[in-house]
Amino acid sequence: MLDNMRELNLFHIPNHVIDTSKWDHALHDSGVVEFEEAFADFVGAKYACSISSATNAIFLAFLNKSVTVNVPSIIPPVVLNALINGGNEINFTDDVDWVGNSYILHHFDDYKIIDSAQKVQKNQFSIEANPEDLMFFSFYPTKPISGLDGGMIVSDDFDKIQHFKESVLNGMSYAKDNWDRKIKFPGWKMYLNSFQAEFANSNLNTYETKLLRLGEVRNFYNSELGYKNTSDHLYRIRVSDNKEAMRKLKESNIVCGIHYQPMHIHPVYSGNKEFDCPNSLEIAKTTLSIPFNECLNFAEMNYIVEKVKELSK
């Protein structure tokens, strides 16, 4: 074991000191607008609407759509909750390759929704989406751009983004002065607050430097462990028993995670239906996420690789 070994965490959550005295409004000040504009510019979209969570973005986008959504079985349950609570049905697919990246959540007739809660890249919207599409991002503390939770919806479609902006702000039209806003419909209190925007925007400002360092970590792991992983969010390996491997690595101060459990076998989501998802069942037992963050030094990465290799002995 390394001398004075610290616990090697799965993610790194940056520490921030926030000066609230500069804000003009603690709930949704001008800093929120600045963050929306900066994020839209980074991912190559014309418009952005910040929101209290990416889960709420999914909920609003599918609210009363009454559609059947094909969703990977290996997925966080919050996605399923948002879809079902919005009045939709679920079918499960055996897609196990999306984890750590973006994926198409649903095709409507004239646009698609891309869930990119686990991926943020420069000009990503302009590369992966059409102008009328919607793309969702997450600022949950462990996501690529860490925040105090929160999310972002981007598109080149002004009307779609305007509808989201009104929906998250209690159904009110936007105006710089609160007293000039008009109530248009019963909306929701789902806007991103100033604390969330400040935290996430600070991390956006250093994100490209973080990506460079994550690339170095990933390349080292790939070279030493024989994988061809590409995600900037998770580094997953294959083991014979992920729960046992996680326990053994924890004894060596290496914190790991399992992403994710199969949802198609859970009666809350499957109901009386049966879904054939053999790959999902397999990787739920055999994939493990190892520490993957920008703060790992070479000695720590080498130590992790050494302990991972010991699992197969």
LUMKE-773232 format. One record per residue: y, x, z of N, C-alpha, C, O in turn; residue in three letters. Coordinates in steps of 0.02 Angstrom, whole numbers, plus 50000, padded with zeros to 5 digits. Layout:
BEGIN
YXZYXZYXZYXZALA/...
END
This chain:
BEGIN
499405004250000500005000050000500625004450000500635009850030MET/501155002049966501785005849965502075006350035501985001850076LEU/502415011850049502745012650113503285007450122503645005850074ASP/503345004650183503854999650198503844994050146504364991950120ASN/503254991650133503144986650081503494980050097503384977050150MET/503934977750052504234971150059503774966150025503354967949984ARG/503864959850041503474954650008503724954049936504314953249924GLU/503254954249889503424953949819503384946649797502834943949787LEU/503964943549789504004936449776503914934749702504044938849658ASN/503684928649691503584926149623504234926149584504254928249526LEU/504774923749616505434923449585505944926949628505814928449686PHE/506534928149599507104930549637507654925349634507874923349580HIS/507884923149693508434918249696509064922049719509094924149776ILE/509564922849676510154926849693510544923749751510544917749762PRO/510864928149788511284926049844512014925749821512244930249786ASN/512374920549842513074919849822513514917749881513294914149926HIS/514124920149880514634917849925515134913949883515424916649836VAL/515244907649901515664903249861516314901749897516314899649955ILE/516864902749863517534901349890517744894349867517944893449810ASP/517694889549911517844882549893518594881149892518794875749868THR/519004885749916519724884449920520054883849851520594881049845SER/519734886549800520034886549733519884880049694520154878949640LYS/519444875849722519244869849686519784864549690520134863849740TRP/519834860649635520284854949636519924848549658520254843649675ASP/519264848649659518864842949681518164845449696517854848649654HIS/517914844049756517274846849777516674843649742516144846749738ALA/516754837749715516184834449684516114835949610515564837449586LEU/516654835649573516614836949502517284839549476517644835949442HIS/517434845649495518084848549477518064851649407517574850949371ASP/518594855049389518654858049322518124863349310517954864849253SER/517854866349364517334871349357516704868549326516334872149293GLY/516574862149338515994858949307516084858649232515614860149194VAL/516674856749210516814856449138516764863449107516484864249052VAL/517024868349141516984875249116516254877449108516084880749059GLU/515834875649156515124877449152514794873849094514394876849057PHE/514944867449084514654863749028514834867148962514404868048918GLU/515454869048954515674872148892515344878948882515144880648826GLU/515304882848935515004889548931514264889048914514004893048874ALA/513914884248945513194883648933513064881148862512614883748829PHE/513444876248839513364873748771513464879348720513094879948672ALA/513964883448732514104889048688513524894048688513334896748636ASP/513234895248746512694900148752512084897948713511774901948678PHE/511894891548718511284889248684511424886748614510964884448580VAL/512044887048591512194885248522512244877848508512064875548454GLY/512494874048557512594866848548513334865148551513724868848580ALA/513524859548521514234857648521514444854348587515004855348610LYS/513984850448617514174846548676513644847148731513064848548718TYR/513874846248792513424846648849513634841748903514224840548914ALA/513144839148937513264834848995512854837649053512234837849050CYS/513194839749106512844842049165512604836049205512884830549201SER/512074837149245511764831649282511444834349345511314840349350ILE/511324830049394511094832349459510404835449458510244839449503SER/509994833749410509334836949402509074835749332509264830849300SER/508634840049308508314839049243507864832849245507774829549194ALA/507574831449303507164825449311507574819249296507334814649263THR/508194819049321508624813349308508814812849235508924807349209ASN/508854818549201508994818349129508434814849092508554810849047ALA/507814816449110507234813249079507244805749094507124801649050ILE/507384804049156507404796949176507904793049134507744787749108PHE/508514795649127509034792149090508874791749015509004786748982LEU/508584797148989508444797348917507894792448897507874790148840ALA/507454790748945506894786248929506964779448963506514775348959PHE/507524778348996507624772149032507594766048985507964765648937LEU/507134761549000507044755248962506864756448888506974751948847ASN/506604762248872506384763348803505714760048789505564758248732LYS/505314759148842504664755748835504234758848781503974755448737SER/504154765448784503744769048736503164772348772503154772848833VAL/502674774448733502114778448760502254785748745502344787648687THR/502274789848797502444796848790501824801148799501474800548849VAL/501684805448751501124810148756501354816348794501794819948771ASN/501054817448851501284822748897500704827448912500144825148923VAL/500824834048914500294838648934500044836949004500434835449049PRO/499384837449014499104836049080499334841349131499454839849189SER/499384847549108499624852949151500384852549151500714855249107ILE/500654849249201501384848049202501604846249273501204843549311ILE/502224847749292502464845549358502484837949360502694834749312PRO/502284834949416502274827649419502954824349413502994818349398PRO/503494827949425504164824949421504314822349351504674817449343VAL/504024825549300504124823149232503804816249223504104811749195VAL/503204815549248502844809149243503204803749283503264798049261LEU/503444805549343503804800749384504414798049348504544791949349ASN/504794802449316505394800349281505234795649223505584790749212ALA/504704797349187504514793149130504284786249152504494781249124LEU/503844786149202503564779749225504104775549258504144769549245ILE/504524778549300505054774749333505574772249283505954767549298ASN/505594775249224506034772849172505744767249130506064764749084GLY/505124765249147504814759549112504384761349053504314757349007GLY/504074767349054503674769648998502944770749017502774770849076ASN/502514771548966501814772848977501664780248963502044783648928GLU/501114782648993500924789648986500244790348951499774786748968ILE/500204794848903499564797248877499554804748887500054808148878ASN/498984807348907498934814448921498634818248862498174815848829PHE/498904824248849498644828748798498374835048832498504836348890THR/498014838848793497694844948820498084851248802497804856648797ASP/498734850548792499164856248776499254860548838499534858248888ASP/499004866748836499064871248893499504877248878499584881648920VAL/499794877548818500184883348797500934882748809501294887548801ASP/501164876748828501884875748834502164879048897502764880548900TRP/501744880248948501984882349014502404888649009502184893648980VAL/503004888449037503464894149034503904894148973504314898648964GLY/503834889148931504234888748870504524881648862504504877748910ASN/504784880048804505024873348789504484869648750504044872648721SER/504544863048749504064859048710504404852448692504874850248725TYR/504154849248639504414842748619504104837448663503504836248660ILE/504524834148702504284829048748504144822448710503654819048725LEU/504574820848661504474814548625504874814448560505424817148557HIS/504584811348510504924810048447505114802648445504674798348445HIS/505754801248443505974794448426506054794248350505924799248316PHE/506264788548323506294787848251506774792848219506614795748166ASP/507344793848249507854797948217508064804148257508534807648237ASP/507734805448312507874811548350507304813048397506874808848410TYR/507284819148422506764821148469507084823748533507664825748535LYS/506674823748586506894826448650506474832648666505864832348666ILE/506814838048679506494844448694506594846048768507164846548791ILE/506044846748804506074848648874506064856248878505554859448864ASP/506624859148898506674866448903506854868548974507244873148985SER/506554865049022506694866549093506474873649112506714876349162ALA/506014876649073505754883249091505964888749041505664894149040GLN/506454887249000506664892148950507404891448935507644885848924LYS/507774897048935508474897148914508574903448873508484908948898VAL/508754902548809508884908348766509524907248726509734901648716GLN/509814912748705510424912648666510304908748600509814910048565LYS/510744904048585510714900048523510064896048516509864894348461ASN/509754894448572509114891048571509154884148539508704882348501GLN/509664880348555509714873548525509774873948450509444870248414PHE/510194878348425510294878848353509664881248317509584879948257SER/509224884748353508604887248323508044882048326507684881048277ILE/507974878548383507394874148394507534866848378507064862948369GLU/508154864848374508314857748370508724856048308509014860448277ALA/508734849648292509184846948242509814844348277509794843248337ASN/510354843348240510984841348272510934834948313511284834248363PRO/510504830248293510464823848328509994824048388509944819148425GLU/509644829548398509154830148451509484831048519510074832648524ASP/509084830048572509284831448641508844836948668508234836948656LEU/509134841548706508764846848739508974847048812509564847048828MET/508474847248856508604847148928508444853948960507964857248940PHE/508854855849008508764862049045508794860649120509094855749141PHE/508484865049159508464864249231508774870249266508694875949244SER/509144868949320509424874249362509124874049432509444875949481PHE/508504871649436508134872049499508134879449521508114883849479TYR/508144880749587508224887649610507764892849579507954898649572PRO/507144890849561506674895749534506674896049458506284899849429THR/507094892249425507104892049352507494897949323507834901549360LYS/507454899149257507774905049227508494906049248508694911549267PRO/508904900749244509584901149271509574897249337509574891149338ILE/509564900949391509494898049457510124894349478510684896549463SER/510034888849513510604885149539510394881249601509834882049625GLY/510844877149626510674872749681510414866249652510694860849663LEU/509854866849615509584861449574510104859749520510584863449511ASP/510004854249486510454852449432510134853549364509604856649359GLY/510464850949312510204851649245510744850849194511324849649211GLY/510554851449130511034850849075510694847549016510114848949000MET/511064843048983510844839848922511304842248867511914841648874ILE/511034844848813511454847248758511254843948692510684841848683VAL/511744843448647511624840548581512244841948538512774843748564SER/512164840948473512744840948428512974833848415513444832748377ASP/512644829048446512794821948437513284819748492513084818848550ASP/513914818948474514434817248523514294810748559514364810348620PHE/514084805548522513974799048553513434799148605513494795948658ASP/512884802748592512344803148641512584806548705512444804148760LYS/512934812048698513174815748757513704811648794513714811748856ILE/514124808148758514624803948790514294798448832514524796948887GLN/513754795648806513394790448844513114793348909513154790248962HIS/512824799348905512564802648966513124804049015513044803049076PHE/513694806448990514254807949035514484801749073514634802149133LYS/514504796049040514694789849073514144787449120514284784949174GLU/513514788349100512954786049141512924789749207512814786649260SER/513014796349206512954800249268513564799549313513534801249372VAL/514124797049286514734796249324514844788849341515384786049331LEU/514314785749367514354778849391514514773649337514744768249353ASN/514394775449274514544770749220515274770349203515504765449175GLY/515654775649219516374775649209516574779949149516254785149137MET/517074777949113517344781949059517674788149088517914788149145SER/517694793549049517984799749075518744799749066519004797749015TYR/519084802249118519794803549115519944809049166519604809549217ALA/520444813049152520604818649197520784816049266520584819049316LYS/521164810749269521354807649332520844802249350520714797749310ASP/520554802749410520044797849430520284790649424519894786249406ASN/520934789449438521194782649438521244779749368521334773649360TRP/521204783949317521244781549248520554779949219520504777649162ASP/520024780949257519354779549232519204772049235519404768649282ARG/518854769749185518684762649180517934761649189517534765449162LYS/517744756649227517044755049237516784751349175517034745949158ILE/516294754249141516044751349079515364747849088515224742949054LYS/514954750449135514304747449149514054750149215514324755149240PHE/513544747049245513274749649308512894756149295512334756149268PRO/513194761649315512884768249302512554771149364512334767449409GLY/512534777749367512174781149421512604786949447513024789749411TRP/512514788549509512844794449538512374800449527511994802449571LYS/512424803249468511964808649448512334814649419512034818849386MET/512994815149432513364820749404513224827249441513014827049500TYR/513324832849408513274839349439513884840449482514444839349459LEU/513784842649545514374843849587514624851049581514294855149549ASN/515184852349610515514858849603515104864549631515114870149604SER/514744863349686514324868549715513784870649666513664876549654PHE/513454865649637512924867049589513194870849528512884875649504GLN/513764868649503514054871749443514264878949457514144883349415ALA/514564880149514514784886949531514194891749535514224897249508GLU/513674889649568513084893849577512764895449509512634901249493PHE/512634890149470512294891149406512724894949356512464899149319ALA/513374893649355513814897149308513854904549323513894908749278ASN/513834906249388513834913349407513204916749380513234922449357SER/512644913349384512024916149359511994916349283511684920649254ASN/512324911549251512374911649178512754917949155512584920849104LEU/513254919849193513664925649174513274932149175513454936949140ASN/512744932549214512334938649217511644937649185511214941949191THR/511554932049151510884930249128510614935049074510024936649074TYR/511034937149029510794941548976510554948249003510074951148978GLU/510884950749056510654956849089509974955549122509534959849120THR/509904949749153509264947849184508714947549132508154949949145LYS/508854944749073508344944249021508104951048998507514952048985LEU/508564955848994508374962548973507884965649023507384968749004LEU/508034964649087507594967449139506924963849139506404967049147ARG/506924957149132506294953449129505864955749070505254955949074LEU/506194957349015505824959848957505474966348972504914967448949GLY/505794970649011505484977049030504874975849075504354979049066GLU/504954971149123504394969549168503814966549127503234968549136VAL/503974961849084503454958649043503094963648999502474963448994ARG/503464968048967503154973048923502694977648961502164979648937ASN/502894979449022502474983649064501824980049082501274982949076PHE/501884973849104501284969949120500834969249059500234970249064TYR/501124967449002500724966548941500344972948924499754972748905ASN/500694978548929500384984948913499814986748960499284989148939SER/499924985449024499434987449075498864982449083498304984349100GLU/499004976049071498504970849084498194967949020497714964149024LEU/498464969848962498164967748899498334960748876497984957948834GLY/498884957948901499104951348879499644951948825499914957348812TYR/499794946248795500344945848746500834940248767501064936348726LYS/500984939948831501424934748857502134935648831502364941248820ASN/502474929948822503154930048795503664926348838504264926848826THR/503434922748889503894918648929504374922948969504204928348993SER/504994920348977505494923549020505484920349090505874922349134ASP/505044915549101505034911849164504414913449207504474914549267HIS/503824913549176503204914649212502794920049178502794920749117LEU/502434923949219501934928549191501264926449219501104927549278TYR/500854923249176500204920449198499634924949175499634927549120ARG/499144925749220498554929649205497934925149213497984919649241ILE/497364927349188496744923749196496314927149249496234933249249ARG/496044923149293495594925549346495004920749350495024915349321VAL/494484922549386493904918149392494034912349439493774906849428SER/494434913549491494584908349540495304909449564495424914049604ASP/495774905449541496474906949556496654906049629497084909649655ASN/496344901449663496494900549734496264906549776496614908749821LYS/495674909049759495414914949794495834921049777495984925149821GLU/496014921749713496424927449692497114927249726497374932449746ALA/497394921249731498044920549764497994922649837498454925749864MET/497454920849870497354922649940497304930249948497604933149992ARG/496914933449904496824940649909497474944449895497634949249930LYS/497844942249845498474945649830498994944549885499394949049898LEU/498984938749916499424937449973499294942450029499764944450063LYS/498674944250040498504949250091498804956050075498894960150120GLU/498974957150012499284963349991500044962649982500364966749949SER/500314957250011501034955850007501284953949938501864954849921ASN/500834951449897501004949249829500964941649827500424938749834ILE/501534938349817501564931049817501474928449746501834930349701VAL/500984924049737500834921249671500894913649672501014910649724CYS/500804910549614500844903349609500354900749557500114904549515GLY/500214894249560499774890949511500194885949472500484881349502ILE/500234886749407500644882449364500214879749306500114883349257HIS/499974873749311500044868549362499374865349373498874867649346TYR/499344859949412498734856049420498684850849364499194848449340GLN/498074848949344497994843749292498164836849320497904834949373PRO/498594833349286498814826749309498384821149281498404815549307MET/498004822449229497624817049198497044814549242496774809149229HIS/496854818249293496314816049337496594812749400496214810649443ILE/497254812349406497564809349464497634801849453497954799749405HIS/497334797749496497334790549485498034787349483498124782149452PRO/498514790549516499194787849515499464787749444499844783249425VAL/499264792649403499534793249335499044790949281499254788549229TYR/498394791649294497914789949242497714782549244497504779849193SER/497794779349303497584772449308496844771749296496444775449326GLY/496654767249253495944766349237495744769849172495184769149148ASN/496204773749143496064777049080495724783849092495814786949145LYS/495334785949043495024792549045495304796648988495384794348932GLU/495464802949003495754807448954495324813748949495084816348999PHE/495214816048888494804821848875495254828048871495544829448818ASP/495294831748925495734837648928495364843548959495544845749013CYS/494854846148925494444851548954494834858048965494714861549014PRO/495294859648920495684865848929496124865448991496204870349027ASN/496394859549004496814858549063496414859549127496654862649174SER/495804856849128495374857549187495194864849198495154867249255LEU/495084868549143494884875549150495454879849176495374883549225GLU/496044879349145496574883949165496864882149233497184886349265ILE/496764875949255496984874049322496614878049375496854878749431ALA/496034880749357495634884749404495674892249389495494896349432LYS/495904894049329495834901049309496494904549291496484910349273THR/497064901049295497694904449281498094905349345498084901049389THR/498444910949349498834912649408499484915949385499474920349342LEU/500044913849414500694916949400500814922449451500794921249511SER/500934928549427501074934249471501824935549475502194932949433ILE/502064939449524502784940649530503094942949464502854947649433PRO/503624939549445503964940949381504704939749392504954934149380PHE/505064944849413505774944149424506124950849412505814956149410ASN/506774950349403507184956049383507274961349437507554966649423GLU/507064959949498507174964649553506574969249565506614973649608CYS/506034968349529505454972649538505594979649512505834980449456LEU/505434984749551505514991549527504844994049499504334990549504ASN/504845000049470504235002449437503655003149485503095001349469PHE/503785005849545503255006749593502945000049613502334999549621ALA/503364994949620503114988349639502704985249582502184982149594GLU/502954985949521502574983349464501894986749458501384983549444MET/501894993249467501274997149464500784994949518500184994449506ASN/501054993649577500644991349633500334984449618499754983249632TYR/500734980049589500484973349571499924973949520499404970749527ILE/500034978049469499524979049417498884981749448498334979649430VAL/498954986549493498364989549526497964984249564497354984049559GLU/498314979949601497974974749640497664969349595497134966649611LYS/498004967849541497734962849494497084965549462496604961849454VAL/497084971949444496484974849414495904974949463495324974449442LYS/496054975649526495524975649577495164968949582494594968649605GLU/495504963549560495194956949564494564956349521494114952449537LEU/494534960249467493974959749422493414964749438492904964949403SER/493504968649491492984973549509492434970349551491964973749570LYS/
END
